[in-house]
Amino acid sequence: MPTSKEFAIRVEDRPGTLGKACRALADHNVNILAFQSIASEGKSLVRIVCDNPTTAKATLDREHLTYTEAEIAQVKLPNRPGELARVAARLGEANININHAYSGVEPGTNAPLLIVGVTDARKAATILDQTASAAGGS
């Protein structure tokens, strides 16, 4: 699978803030494919991967949300024991450290997607593609 854009959004950790951000994206027909939220010290870091990064970026700007963009690697994995262990080991063998990871679903098929934040997303995506192909997961 190719690399994709991830948006890391900082919001207040209080009721309704996540819903407001997600509603704005939905109102502009942006589908969230993967999502992670971590609260710390009154703020939440929300990471999202969307089906339309250009529209997502414009929407976040219109909503005056504070965010950063990063390239992430993603791979469709078979849903069976050991798959995460296998891909994490392959990245480790290539000396690629996983900074963060979470899951989502592939549009159209709802197949599980692994989203991986790494320093070199393109190299990681190539390794993940090879690993998934060898396992029959792509």
Backbone as ProteinMPNN parsed JSONL, in Angstrom:
{"seq_chain_A": "MPTSKEFAIRVEDRPGTLGKACRALADHNVNILAFQSIASEGKSLVRIVCDNPTTAKATLDREHLTYTEAEIAQVKLPNRPGELARVAARLGEANININHAYSGVEPGTNAPLLIVGVTDARKAATILDQTASAAGGS", "coords_chain_A": {"N_chain_A": [[0.849, -1.18, 0.0], [0.389, 2.29, -0.495], [2.056, 5.19, 0.923], [0.518, 7.527, 3.183], [-1.214, 10.526, 4.258], [-1.144, 11.692, 7.565], [-2.936, 13.373, 10.022], [-2.196, 15.089, 12.898], [-3.907, 16.267, 15.44], [-4.379, 18.792, 17.825], [-6.494, 19.123, 20.492], [-8.708, 20.495, 22.983], [-9.137, 18.622, 25.96], [-12.011, 17.886, 26.545], [-15.571, 17.384, 26.88], [-17.184, 17.024, 23.745], [-15.331, 18.282, 22.009], [-13.872, 16.57, 20.283], [-15.989, 15.462, 18.851], [-16.952, 17.747, 17.507], [-14.825, 18.355, 15.746], [-14.739, 16.001, 14.204], [-17.318, 16.06, 13.122], [-17.158, 18.336, 11.491], [-15.386, 17.418, 9.513], [-16.918, 15.294, 8.457], [-19.107, 16.737, 7.467], [-17.964, 17.838, 5.258], [-17.691, 15.718, 3.626], [-15.551, 14.008, 4.192], [-14.048, 11.019, 4.924], [-13.038, 9.279, 7.763], [-10.491, 7.045, 8.012], [-8.778, 5.822, 9.784], [-8.019, 6.132, 13.267], [-6.849, 7.619, 16.267], [-6.699, 8.541, 19.666], [-5.242, 10.312, 22.29], [-5.219, 11.368, 25.549], [-3.778, 13.913, 27.594], [-2.771, 15.87, 30.23], [-4.906, 17.832, 30.067], [-5.196, 18.22, 27.346], [-5.827, 16.715, 24.139], [-4.325, 14.52, 21.872], [-5.105, 13.861, 18.714], [-4.946, 11.577, 16.21], [-5.459, 11.151, 12.793], [-6.273, 9.439, 9.759], [-7.379, 10.119, 6.609], [-9.706, 9.717, 3.847], [-9.537, 11.714, 1.974], [-7.118, 13.739, 1.963], [-6.577, 16.401, 1.122], [-9.019, 17.841, 1.218], [-9.553, 17.371, 3.9], [-7.462, 18.781, 5.154], [-8.092, 21.437, 4.37], [-10.532, 21.692, 5.677], [-9.801, 21.384, 8.396], [-8.247, 23.681, 8.619], [-10.222, 25.668, 8.175], [-11.69, 25.293, 10.463], [-10.01, 26.27, 12.322], [-8.212, 24.623, 13.715], [-5.449, 23.302, 15.494], [-2.824, 21.58, 14.084], [-0.563, 19.047, 12.827], [1.025, 17.676, 9.926], [1.957, 14.503, 8.674], [3.77, 11.995, 6.89], [2.755, 8.686, 6.685], [3.148, 5.113, 6.933], [1.158, 2.517, 5.628], [-0.558, -0.604, 5.805], [-2.409, -3.355, 4.604], [-3.456, -5.983, 6.506], [-3.74, -9.526, 6.982], [-6.292, -10.846, 9.085], [-5.251, -12.478, 11.488], [-3.571, -14.528, 13.964], [-0.313, -13.406, 14.897], [0.352, -11.655, 12.812], [0.856, -8.892, 13.337], [3.151, -9.174, 14.887], [4.882, -10.217, 12.972], [5.138, -8.138, 11.003], [6.127, -6.063, 12.591], [8.543, -7.164, 13.393], [9.864, -7.376, 10.911], [10.161, -4.651, 10.228], [11.827, -3.901, 12.322], [14.092, -5.477, 11.733], [14.95, -4.071, 9.536], [15.917, -1.892, 10.707], [14.085, 0.11, 11.344], [12.358, 2.138, 13.432], [9.309, 1.99, 15.161], [7.346, 4.659, 15.806], [4.746, 5.307, 16.511], [1.604, 3.567, 16.315], [-1.49, 2.423, 14.976], [-4.806, 1.218, 14.205], [-7.087, 0.852, 11.419], [-9.619, 0.846, 8.861], [-9.79, -0.422, 5.522], [-11.111, 1.434, 2.857], [-14.136, 0.465, 1.242], [-13.606, -2.334, 1.384], [-13.398, -2.861, 4.05], [-11.265, -4.136, 5.221], [-8.718, -4.842, 7.65], [-6.459, -2.236, 8.429], [-3.127, -1.403, 9.129], [-1.653, 1.32, 10.565], [1.323, 3.064, 10.564], [3.544, 5.101, 12.184], [6.591, 6.299, 11.347], [10.075, 7.217, 10.897], [11.007, 7.042, 8.215], [8.73, 6.786, 6.058], [8.265, 5.923, 3.415], [10.201, 3.916, 2.911], [9.449, 2.127, 4.912], [6.844, 1.508, 4.025], [7.388, 0.103, 1.659], [8.681, -2.18, 2.681], [6.597, -3.182, 4.271], [4.666, -3.717, 2.316], [5.952, -5.796, 0.897], [6.082, -7.696, 2.914], [3.355, -8.131, 3.481], [2.51, -9.109, 0.994], [3.925, -11.506, 0.86], [2.585, -12.877, 2.803], [0.135, -13.133, 1.74], [-1.586, -11.005, 2.128], [-2.093, -8.655, 0.717]], "CA_chain_A": [[0.0, 0.0, 0.0], [1.187, 3.519, -0.52], [2.045, 6.003, 2.126], [-0.634, 8.412, 3.249], [-1.076, 11.644, 5.182], [-1.75, 11.616, 8.883], [-3.081, 14.658, 10.689], [-2.143, 15.023, 14.357], [-4.671, 17.445, 15.829], [-4.411, 19.083, 19.264], [-7.771, 19.684, 20.927], [-8.944, 20.491, 24.426], [-9.663, 17.359, 26.455], [-13.288, 18.138, 27.203], [-16.682, 16.832, 26.108], [-17.655, 17.673, 22.535], [-14.316, 18.818, 21.092], [-13.61, 15.567, 19.248], [-17.193, 15.388, 18.026], [-17.021, 18.929, 16.648], [-13.825, 18.194, 14.689], [-15.173, 14.916, 13.327], [-18.518, 16.53, 12.409], [-16.714, 19.244, 10.426], [-14.86, 16.576, 8.437], [-18.043, 14.579, 7.847], [-19.91, 17.705, 6.715], [-17.257, 18.088, 3.993], [-17.613, 14.416, 2.967], [-14.258, 13.38, 4.459], [-14.192, 9.793, 5.697], [-11.89, 8.945, 8.615], [-10.172, 5.632, 7.813], [-8.106, 5.34, 10.988], [-8.165, 7.14, 14.316], [-6.251, 7.363, 17.587], [-6.774, 9.719, 20.529], [-4.542, 10.147, 23.568], [-5.388, 12.553, 26.401], [-2.698, 14.169, 28.538], [-2.66, 17.215, 30.792], [-5.939, 18.743, 29.597], [-5.235, 18.26, 25.875], [-5.851, 15.417, 23.472], [-3.673, 14.393, 20.571], [-5.954, 13.026, 17.874], [-4.313, 11.257, 14.933], [-6.435, 10.616, 11.841], [-5.953, 9.234, 8.353], [-8.64, 10.34, 5.9], [-9.742, 9.323, 2.438], [-9.268, 12.875, 1.133], [-6.275, 14.623, 2.773], [-6.655, 17.798, 0.695], [-10.238, 18.403, 1.805], [-9.394, 17.321, 5.354], [-6.597, 19.9, 5.529], [-8.871, 22.671, 4.213], [-11.55, 21.698, 6.734], [-9.123, 21.669, 9.668], [-7.88, 25.1, 8.579], [-11.451, 26.458, 8.364], [-12.119, 25.132, 11.866], [-8.936, 26.866, 13.139], [-7.64, 23.591, 14.579], [-3.992, 23.197, 15.483], [-2.473, 20.23, 13.663], [0.613, 18.831, 11.998], [0.863, 16.626, 8.923], [3.109, 13.618, 8.526], [3.586, 10.855, 6.011], [2.753, 7.429, 7.441], [3.05, 3.882, 6.148], [-0.029, 1.73, 5.964], [-0.575, -1.913, 5.164], [-3.566, -4.211, 4.87], [-2.972, -7.233, 7.081], [-4.715, -10.575, 7.266], [-6.73, -10.858, 10.481], [-4.907, -13.779, 12.07], [-2.513, -14.411, 14.965], [1.082, -13.278, 14.506], [0.613, -10.704, 11.727], [1.511, -7.699, 13.876], [4.504, -9.589, 15.28], [5.674, -10.401, 11.756], [5.496, -6.865, 10.371], [6.977, -5.311, 13.516], [9.877, -7.773, 13.315], [10.474, -6.989, 9.62], [10.597, -3.257, 10.337], [12.983, -3.91, 13.22], [15.233, -6.017, 10.988], [15.385, -3.008, 8.621], [16.332, -0.793, 11.584], [13.05, 1.145, 11.338], [11.668, 2.202, 14.71], [7.894, 2.39, 15.116], [7.097, 5.732, 16.768], [3.372, 5.076, 16.952], [0.846, 2.731, 15.396], [-2.894, 2.196, 15.303], [-5.437, 0.516, 13.096], [-8.27, 1.403, 10.781], [-10.186, -0.063, 7.872], [-9.642, -0.051, 4.122], [-12.407, 1.784, 2.283], [-14.693, -0.47, 0.276], [-13.512, -3.739, 1.802], [-13.353, -2.907, 5.515], [-10.138, -4.963, 5.657], [-7.923, -4.13, 8.652], [-5.261, -1.496, 8.028], [-2.19, -1.004, 10.161], [-1.064, 2.628, 10.317], [2.594, 3.07, 11.282], [4.314, 6.339, 12.15], [8.025, 6.01, 11.362], [10.863, 8.293, 10.315], [11.059, 6.883, 6.764], [7.472, 6.12, 5.716], [8.346, 5.258, 2.11], [10.955, 2.666, 3.092], [8.605, 1.234, 5.704], [5.738, 1.05, 3.177], [7.932, -0.915, 0.757], [8.886, -3.396, 3.481], [5.285, -3.69, 4.673], [4.057, -4.297, 1.117], [6.61, -7.073, 0.637], [5.701, -8.603, 3.997], [1.95, -8.482, 3.287], [2.422, -9.944, -0.197], [4.432, -12.839, 1.212], [1.591, -13.537, 3.651], [-1.149, -13.168, 1.046], [-2.458, -10.008, 2.728], [-2.337, -7.481, -0.136]], "C_chain_A": [[0.89, 1.236, 0.0], [1.25, 4.163, 0.861], [0.815, 6.903, 2.07], [-0.33, 9.539, 4.218], [-1.801, 11.334, 6.479], [-1.823, 13.041, 9.422], [-3.077, 14.403, 12.187], [-2.724, 16.34, 14.867], [-4.631, 17.58, 17.353], [-5.746, 19.74, 19.583], [-7.828, 19.681, 22.449], [-9.543, 19.143, 24.815], [-10.918, 17.655, 27.273], [-14.413, 17.642, 26.306], [-17.023, 17.685, 24.88], [-16.587, 18.13, 21.556], [-13.993, 17.836, 19.967], [-14.799, 15.471, 18.295], [-17.303, 16.548, 17.056], [-16.042, 18.797, 15.473], [-14.251, 17.119, 13.692], [-16.408, 15.315, 12.516], [-18.123, 17.45, 11.256], [-16.17, 18.451, 9.239], [-15.992, 15.861, 7.707], [-18.896, 15.514, 6.994], [-19.27, 18.062, 5.377], [-16.94, 16.778, 3.269], [-16.233, 13.769, 3.077], [-14.508, 12.173, 5.358], [-12.907, 9.537, 6.484], [-11.674, 7.434, 8.519], [-9.521, 5.009, 9.031], [-8.043, 6.491, 11.98], [-7.475, 6.676, 15.595], [-6.37, 8.651, 18.387], [-6.118, 9.4, 21.86], [-4.673, 11.448, 24.341], [-4.222, 12.658, 27.372], [-2.72, 15.631, 28.941], [-3.64, 18.213, 30.186], [-6.039, 18.898, 28.094], [-5.366, 16.832, 25.36], [-5.099, 15.535, 22.16], [-4.494, 13.392, 19.784], [-5.233, 12.824, 16.543], [-5.384, 10.646, 14.035], [-5.79, 10.438, 10.467], [-7.296, 9.274, 7.634], [-8.55, 9.901, 4.446], [-9.426, 10.483, 1.498], [-8.447, 13.895, 1.928], [-6.38, 16.104, 2.392], [-7.878, 18.489, 1.31], [-10.15, 18.398, 3.332], [-8.561, 18.511, 5.838], [-7.355, 21.227, 5.448], [-9.919, 22.791, 5.316], [-10.93, 22.01, 8.085], [-8.706, 23.133, 9.744], [-9.099, 25.988, 8.829], [-11.923, 26.416, 9.809], [-11.101, 25.723, 12.844], [-8.377, 25.873, 14.154], [-6.129, 23.56, 14.41], [-3.62, 21.756, 15.137], [-1.118, 20.24, 12.958], [0.272, 17.714, 11.018], [2.129, 15.783, 8.903], [2.753, 12.518, 7.534], [3.693, 9.602, 6.868], [2.74, 6.263, 6.451], [1.778, 3.163, 6.575], [0.017, 0.423, 5.203], [-1.846, -2.649, 5.565], [-3.026, -5.555, 5.339], [-4.086, -8.27, 7.166], [-5.057, -10.548, 8.761], [-6.508, -12.255, 11.058], [-3.746, -13.596, 13.041], [-1.126, -14.29, 14.338], [1.379, -12.238, 13.447], [1.307, -9.441, 12.22], [2.945, -8.029, 14.287], [5.412, -9.676, 14.057], [6.085, -9.062, 11.14], [6.371, -6.016, 11.283], [8.406, -5.848, 13.486], [10.586, -7.373, 12.024], [10.953, -5.543, 9.639], [11.826, -3.16, 11.232], [14.235, -4.419, 12.536], [15.804, -4.981, 10.018], [15.824, -1.758, 9.381], [15.378, 0.405, 11.512], [12.303, 1.065, 12.652], [10.224, 2.661, 14.498], [7.676, 3.43, 16.205], [5.686, 5.663, 17.337], [2.673, 4.226, 15.901], [-0.587, 2.616, 15.9], [-3.545, 1.548, 14.096], [-6.661, 1.261, 12.594], [-8.801, 0.381, 9.809], [-9.997, 0.487, 6.47], [-11.015, 0.293, 3.551], [-12.861, 0.743, 1.259], [-14.684, -1.915, 0.73], [-13.645, -3.921, 3.309], [-12.284, -3.865, 6.042], [-9.316, -4.169, 6.668], [-6.688, -3.479, 8.042], [-4.416, -1.231, 9.267], [-1.565, 0.306, 9.721], [0.186, 2.713, 11.181], [3.288, 4.415, 11.075], [5.785, 6.02, 12.356], [8.764, 7.189, 10.745], [10.873, 8.233, 8.795], [9.84, 6.081, 6.311], [7.555, 5.375, 4.386], [9.085, 3.92, 2.207], [10.116, 1.653, 3.867], [7.46, 0.676, 4.862], [6.199, -0.041, 2.22], [8.11, -2.238, 1.494], [7.548, -4.015, 3.874], [4.555, -4.315, 3.489], [4.627, -5.683, 0.817], [6.177, -8.114, 1.67], [4.256, -9.068, 3.819], [1.779, -9.383, 2.071], [2.866, -11.363, 0.089], [3.424, -13.613, 2.042], [0.237, -13.667, 2.976], [-2.127, -12.133, 1.566], [-2.721, -8.796, 1.865], [-3.287, -7.793, -1.246]], "O_chain_A": [[2.03, 1.189, 0.462], [0.594, 3.738, 1.812], [0.16, 7.018, 1.034], [0.684, 9.515, 4.915], [-2.907, 10.793, 6.49], [-0.875, 13.814, 9.286], [-3.861, 13.597, 12.688], [-2.103, 17.395, 14.739], [-4.824, 16.604, 18.077], [-6.09, 20.779, 19.02], [-7.089, 18.953, 23.112], [-10.362, 18.588, 24.082], [-10.897, 17.674, 28.504], [-14.224, 17.496, 25.099], [-17.135, 18.908, 24.971], [-16.89, 18.35, 20.384], [-13.856, 18.245, 18.813], [-14.627, 15.407, 17.078], [-17.703, 16.361, 15.907], [-16.398, 19.097, 14.333], [-14.135, 17.306, 12.481], [-16.527, 14.946, 11.348], [-18.688, 17.357, 10.166], [-16.46, 18.778, 8.088], [-16.017, 15.828, 6.477], [-19.356, 15.128, 5.919], [-19.951, 18.534, 4.467], [-16.051, 16.721, 2.419], [-15.797, 13.066, 2.165], [-15.109, 12.298, 6.424], [-11.813, 9.575, 5.921], [-12.544, 6.644, 8.888], [-9.683, 3.816, 9.289], [-8.016, 7.661, 11.599], [-7.515, 5.499, 15.951], [-6.166, 9.737, 17.846], [-6.391, 8.371, 22.478], [-4.284, 12.508, 23.851], [-3.737, 11.658, 27.902], [-2.691, 16.521, 28.091], [-3.248, 19.323, 29.827], [-6.893, 19.641, 27.611], [-5.054, 15.87, 26.062], [-5.223, 16.523, 21.437], [-4.571, 12.217, 20.143], [-4.945, 13.789, 15.834], [-6.118, 9.747, 14.445], [-4.891, 11.182, 10.075], [-8.231, 8.56, 7.999], [-7.463, 9.737, 3.894], [-9.081, 10.255, 0.339], [-9.016, 14.82, 2.508], [-6.281, 16.969, 3.262], [-7.772, 19.589, 1.853], [-10.626, 19.329, 3.981], [-8.917, 19.167, 6.816], [-7.265, 22.048, 6.361], [-10.158, 23.885, 5.828], [-11.471, 22.816, 8.843], [-8.798, 23.755, 10.802], [-9.026, 26.945, 9.6], [-12.486, 27.385, 10.317], [-11.308, 25.682, 14.057], [-8.103, 26.228, 15.3], [-5.606, 23.769, 13.316], [-4.047, 20.822, 15.815], [-0.607, 21.284, 12.553], [-0.64, 16.918, 11.245], [3.234, 16.293, 9.092], [1.586, 12.163, 7.366], [4.61, 9.471, 7.679], [2.368, 6.418, 5.288], [1.382, 3.204, 7.74], [0.559, 0.347, 4.1], [-2.296, -2.574, 6.708], [-2.231, -6.188, 4.645], [-5.244, -7.923, 7.397], [-4.198, -10.258, 9.594], [-7.414, -13.086, 11.114], [-3.014, -12.611, 12.948], [-0.806, -14.982, 13.372], [2.548, -11.951, 13.192], [2.249, -8.967, 11.585], [3.854, -7.233, 14.05], [6.569, -9.258, 14.102], [7.251, -8.873, 10.794], [7.266, -5.319, 10.804], [9.365, -5.078, 13.547], [11.777, -7.065, 12.042], [12.029, -5.238, 9.124], [12.761, -2.418, 10.93], [15.319, -3.868, 12.727], [16.996, -5.005, 9.712], [16.071, -0.708, 8.787], [15.801, 1.558, 11.605], [11.683, 0.047, 12.959], [9.961, 3.602, 13.748], [7.803, 3.126, 17.391], [5.472, 5.934, 18.518], [3.094, 4.172, 14.746], [-0.85, 2.703, 17.1], [-2.893, 1.351, 13.07], [-7.188, 2.163, 13.245], [-8.485, -0.805, 9.904], [-10.036, 1.698, 6.25], [-11.973, -0.459, 3.734], [-12.049, 0.21, 0.503], [-15.645, -2.647, 0.492], [-13.966, -5.01, 3.784], [-12.38, -4.349, 7.17], [-9.224, -2.946, 6.558], [-5.971, -4.088, 7.247], [-4.939, -0.878, 10.324], [-1.009, 0.395, 8.627], [0.13, 2.466, 12.385], [3.58, 4.815, 9.948], [6.179, 5.529, 13.414], [8.146, 8.063, 10.137], [10.759, 9.271, 8.143], [9.9, 4.857, 6.193], [6.971, 4.3, 4.247], [8.641, 2.916, 1.65], [10.076, 0.471, 3.523], [7.137, -0.506, 4.972], [5.475, -1.011, 1.995], [7.732, -3.294, 0.985], [7.385, -5.234, 3.816], [3.892, -5.341, 3.647], [3.887, -6.622, 0.522], [5.937, -9.273, 1.332], [3.957, -10.251, 3.983], [0.986, -10.324, 2.108], [2.253, -12.318, -0.388], [3.393, -14.843, 2.006], [-0.699, -14.232, 3.543], [-3.34, -12.319, 1.476], [-3.528, -7.954, 2.258], [-3.6, -6.919, -2.054]]}, "name": "protein", "num_of_chains": 1, "seq": "MPTSKEFAIRVEDRPGTLGKACRALADHNVNILAFQSIASEGKSLVRIVCDNPTTAKATLDREHLTYTEAEIAQVKLPNRPGELARVAARLGEANININHAYSGVEPGTNAPLLIVGVTDARKAATILDQTASAAGGS"}
